[in-house]
Each structure stands twice: as structure tokens, then as C-alpha cells.
């Protein structure tokens, strides 16, 4: 948990935004699950601590404060755990470097205490902690940790007075029937990624649907406006058609009446002239 807390604190600090944030798809894993991915697993006692100067692992601004960096000389209390890449028998001694306080995490141990270590070998053949899944690679000597790692040391030879496991016949059946945690975790990550992809597609479709809905709304508004304008023009045209026939019919009537008025007057005048 300390390594995760260190990531959070470093990310919240002034310069923590540069590389101290966990991946977006990060999920915590159990110790048993991470043990399947660790290169080397040992149960050892810390014999001594040695201060370290600046190295590839010590790159803090206060890198010359050697009190912050150290290596640990350890002695294996049992053979390496089953499945480890490095064969180291019980009683072997070597140094674990890369311990101390770093920008995004911290690895620390106490002299004369026992620990379970997840380790790996770097390109320079140094043995360093293996922080699988960005989580703690060092575990205290407790009954809970003994139960967690017991099956990994069931075939290991241990030094006198060291007993970290008790073999039970059920282990073989459990090992044959259990699913690899890493495989299950991979399947879960793939399923989460598939769900995330589908969610993104749904959001894209919803956005496109909203765009189409807005477009249809605008088209309906334009259609209503066009219909109003067409109705107004039709009413104006109808009024014009009603007005023009009345005007054309009125003028001939007026001319006929005038002719009728003129005709009797002419007849009267002609009669008077004859007399």
C-alpha cells in the first residue's frame, strides 16, 4: 500500500504530474496473483544495510543525500520459491539494491527482520525489487504472509529452525484445479477494455443522434416557416383574383348604362327637329 500512497502523494506534489500517475486501466492485485508474475521470490533475513550513492535508481533532486538510498544484504532462509527464474539455495547471501525513498514509491526494510521479497535482475545483473503491478514487492514476516506464500515454498529446503509452510495433500488438488490469477486478470482487463470501447461507441452514436435530432428540428422549423410564407402568398393571390374580376365586370355595366342614357336623348332630339 505504501507504493500506491507514494504514487498519489507524488502526483499531488509540484512535480508529481510527470510520470507518477498510475495507468488508466490500473487495478490492484492480490499478493498471490502478483506472485505468478514476479521473476524471483525469496524468503530471507536482512543481515545488514549499506548506504548507496547516486546511481541509475537514485535520481531525486536530493540524490546526494545518501541517507535516503541503501542496499540490503540478505540471507535466504529457504530455497527460492517454486517457479523463480533464479536458482538460489537456502543459506545464500547477496545484496538487494535499489532500496530507499524515490519520487513515486519507497522500498524499505529493517535490519535483523525477515521478509518475503519479489525480486528481479536488471540489465546490469543487479538484484532489485520487482514491483509487480506498481505494488509493494516486500512483505513482512507474518502468519498471514506465511499462508499466502506457503504453496510456493512447499518443496523448498529451509535452514534449521525455519518453518514457513506445512504441506497438506489438498494442495495438489488445488493446484490442479485452480485458474491462473494472471490469466483471469487478463480476461477481466480485456472485458473491461471491450466495455470501455462499447461505451465510447455508444457515446459517439448518442452524439450523432443528438446532431441528427437538432438537424431534424431545424428542418421542421424551416418547413413551418415555408408553409406560413406559402399560405400568406396564397391568401394574397386569392385576394388579387377576387378583386380583378369585380373591376372588369363593373366597367362594361357602366358603359351600357351610359349608352342607354344616351339613346333616349338622341331620339328626343331627333323628334323635336322633325317637328
C-alpha positions in Angstrom: 0.0 0.0 0.0 3.0 2.4 0.6 3.9 2.4 -3.0 0.4 3.3 -4.1 0.2 6.1 -1.5 3.6 7.3 -2.7 2.2 7.5 -6.3 -0.8 9.5 -5.1 1.3 11.9 -3.0 3.9 12.4 -5.8 1.1 13.1 -8.3 -0.3 15.7 -6.0 3.0 17.4 -5.4 4.5 20.2 -7.5 6.3 18.0 -10.0 4.3 14.8 -9.5 2.4 15.1 -12.7 5.3 13.8 -14.7 5.2 10.1 -14.6 3.9 9.3 -11.1 0.3 8.6 -12.2 -0.9 5.1 -12.4 -2.2 3.8 -15.8 -5.9 4.5 -16.5 -6.7 0.8 -16.6 -4.8 0.0 -13.3 -6.4 -2.4 -10.9 -5.0 -3.7 -7.6 -3.9 -7.3 -7.5 -3.6 -9.7 -4.6 -0.2 -10.9 -3.4 -0.9 -14.4 -4.8 -1.8 -13.0 -8.1 1.3 -10.9 -8.4 3.5 -13.8 -7.2 2.6 -15.5 -10.5 4.3 -12.6 -12.4 7.3 -12.0 -10.1 10.6 -13.1 -11.5 12.2 -14.2 -8.2 10.5 -14.9 -4.8 12.6 -15.4 -1.7 12.1 -15.6 2.0 15.2 -14.0 3.6 16.6 -12.3 6.6 18.1 -8.8 6.4 21.7 -9.0 7.8 22.9 -5.5 7.1 22.0 -2.2 5.4 24.5 -0.3 3.3 24.2 3.3 2.2 24.2 3.9 -1.6 25.4 6.9 -3.5 23.9 8.3 -6.7 23.0 5.5 -9.2 20.5 4.8 -12.0 18.0 4.1 -9.3 18.7 7.2 -7.3 17.6 10.2 -9.3 15.9 12.6 -6.9 16.8 16.3 -6.7 18.3 15.5 -3.3 20.2 12.5 -4.8 23.3 13.3 -2.9 21.6 12.8 0.5 22.8 9.2 0.8 20.6 8.6 3.9 17.7 8.1 1.5 19.2 5.2 -0.6 20.6 1.9 0.5 21.0 -1.7 -0.3 20.3 -4.7 1.9 22.5 -7.8 2.5 20.1 -10.7 2.8 20.4 -14.4 3.7 17.9 -16.9 2.3 16.1 -18.8 4.9 14.7 -21.2 2.3 15.4 -22.2 -1.3 13.9 -19.8 -3.9 10.2 -20.1 -4.4 8.8 -22.6 -6.9 8.8 -21.0 -10.4 11.5 -18.4 -9.7 13.9 -17.6 -12.5 17.0 -17.5 -10.3 18.2 -20.7 -8.5 19.5 -19.7 -5.1 19.5 -22.3 -2.3 18.9 -21.7 1.4 21.8 -20.0 3.1 22.8 -18.0 0.1 23.7 -14.4 0.6 23.5 -11.4 -1.8 22.7 -7.8 -1.9 19.4 -6.3 -2.9 20.0 -2.8 -4.3 17.5 -0.1 -5.3 16.1 0.4 -1.8 15.1 3.7 -0.3 12.8 6.7 -0.9 12.0 7.6 -4.5 9.7 10.1 -6.2 6.8 7.7 -6.7 7.5 4.9 -4.2 9.6 3.7 -1.4 11.2 0.3 -0.6 12.4 -0.1 3.0 13.4 -2.9 5.3 14.8 -3.2 8.8 18.0 -5.0 9.8 17.6 -8.4 11.5 14.0 -8.8 10.3 12.6 -11.4 7.9 10.7 -10.6 4.7 9.3 -12.1 1.6 10.8 -10.4 -1.4 9.6 -10.1 -5.1 12.9 -9.5 -6.9 14.2 -9.3 -10.5 17.5 -9.0 -12.2 18.2 -5.8 -14.2 20.3 -5.4 -17.3 23.4 -4.9 -15.2 22.8 -8.1 -13.2 21.8 -6.2 -10.1 19.1 -7.8 -7.9 16.4 -5.2 -7.3 12.8 -5.2 -6.0 10.2 -6.3 -8.6 7.2 -4.0 -8.0 4.6 -6.1 -10.0 1.6 -4.0 -10.9 3.1 -1.0 -9.2 2.5 -2.5 -5.8 4.7 -3.4 -2.8 7.3 -6.1 -3.5 8.4 -6.6 0.1 6.2 -8.3 2.7 6.6 -8.7 6.5 7.1 -12.0 8.3 3.6 -12.6 9.5 1.3 -15.6 9.7 -0.9 -14.2 7.0 2.0 -13.9 4.6 3.1 -17.4 5.5 -0.3 -18.7 4.5 -0.3 -16.6 1.3 3.1 -17.9 0.1 3.2 -21.3 1.7 2.4 -23.2 -1.5 5.3 -21.6 -3.3 7.8 -22.9 -0.8 6.2 -26.3 -0.2 9.2 -28.1 -1.9 11.9 -25.7 -0.6 14.7 -26.7 1.8 14.9 -24.3 4.7 17.6 -23.6 7.3 17.3 -25.1 10.7 14.6 -23.6 12.8 12.8 -22.1 9.8 9.3 -23.4 9.0 7.2 -21.3 6.7 4.8 -24.0 5.4 3.0 -27.2 6.3 2.3 -29.4 3.4 -1.2 -30.7 3.1 -2.5 -33.3 0.5 -5.2 -30.8 -0.6 -2.6 -28.6 -2.2 -2.0 -30.8 -5.2 -5.7 -30.9 -6.0 -6.0 -27.2 -5.5 -3.0 -26.5 -7.8 -4.5 -28.8 -10.5 -8.0 -27.2 -10.4 -7.2 -23.5 -9.8 -7.2 -20.9 -12.5 -4.1 -18.8 -13.0 -4.8 -15.4 -11.5 -2.9 -13.7 -14.3 -5.0 -15.3 -16.9 -8.2 -14.4 -15.1 -6.9 -10.9 -14.6 -6.1 -10.6 -18.3 -9.5 -11.8 -19.3 -11.1 -9.2 -16.9 -8.9 -6.4 -18.3 -9.9 -7.5 -21.9 -13.6 -7.5 -20.9 -13.2 -4.0 -19.3 -11.5 -2.7 -22.4 -14.3 -4.2 -24.6 -16.9 -2.5 -22.3 -15.0 0.8 -22.5 -14.8 0.6 -26.3 -18.5 -0.1 -26.5 -19.2 2.8 -24.1 -17.2 5.1 -26.3 -19.1 3.9 -29.4 -22.4 4.4 -27.6 -21.4 8.0 -26.6 -20.4 8.6 -30.3 -23.7 7.3 -31.5 -25.6 9.4 -28.9 -23.7 12.5 -30.0 -24.5 11.7 -33.7 -28.2 11.1 -32.7 -28.3 14.4 -30.9 -26.8 16.1 -34.0 -29.4 14.5 -36.3 -32.2 15.4 -33.9 -31.1 19.0 -33.9 -30.9 18.9 -37.7 -34.5 17.5 -38.0 -35.7 20.2 -35.6 -34.2 22.9 -37.7 -35.7 21.4 -40.9 -39.1 21.2 -39.2 -38.7 24.9 -38.2 -37.8 25.8 -41.8 -40.7 23.8 -43.1 -43.2 25.5 -40.9 -41.7 28.9 -41.9 -42.0 28.0 -45.5 -45.6 26.8 -45.0 -46.5 30.1 -43.3 -44.9 32.1 -46.2 -46.7 29.9 -48.8 -50.1 30.4 -47.0 -49.6 34.1 -46.9 -48.7 34.3 -50.6 -51.7 32.1 -51.4 -54.0 34.4 -49.5 -52.6 37.5 -51.2 -53.1 35.8 -54.6 -56.7 34.9 -53.8 -57.4 38.4 -52.8 -56.0 39.7 -56.1 -58.0 37.2 -58.1 -61.2 38.2 -56.3 -60.5 41.9 -56.8 -59.7 41.8 -60.5 -63.0 40.2 -61.8 -65.2 42.7 -60.0 -63.3 45.6 -61.6 -63.6 44.1 -65.1 -67.4 43.4 -64.7 -68.1 46.9 -63.3 -66.8 48.9 -66.3 -68.9 47.3 -69.0 -72.1 47.8 -66.9 -71.2 51.4 -66.6 -70.7 51.8 -70.3 -74.0 50.1 -71.1 -76.0 52.3 -68.8 -74.3 55.3 -70.4 -75.4 54.1 -73.8 -78.9 53.5 -72.5 -79.0 57.1 -71.2 -77.7 58.5 -74.4 -80.0 56.6 -76.7 -83.3 58.1 -75.4 -81.8 61.6 -75.5 -80.9 61.2 -79.2 -84.4 60.0 -80.0 -86.0 63.0 -78.3 -83.7 65.5 -80.1 -84.4 63.9 -83.5 -88.2 64.1 -82.9 -88.0 67.7 -82.0 -86.0 68.5 -85.0 -88.6 66.9 -87.3 -91.3 69.0 -85.9 
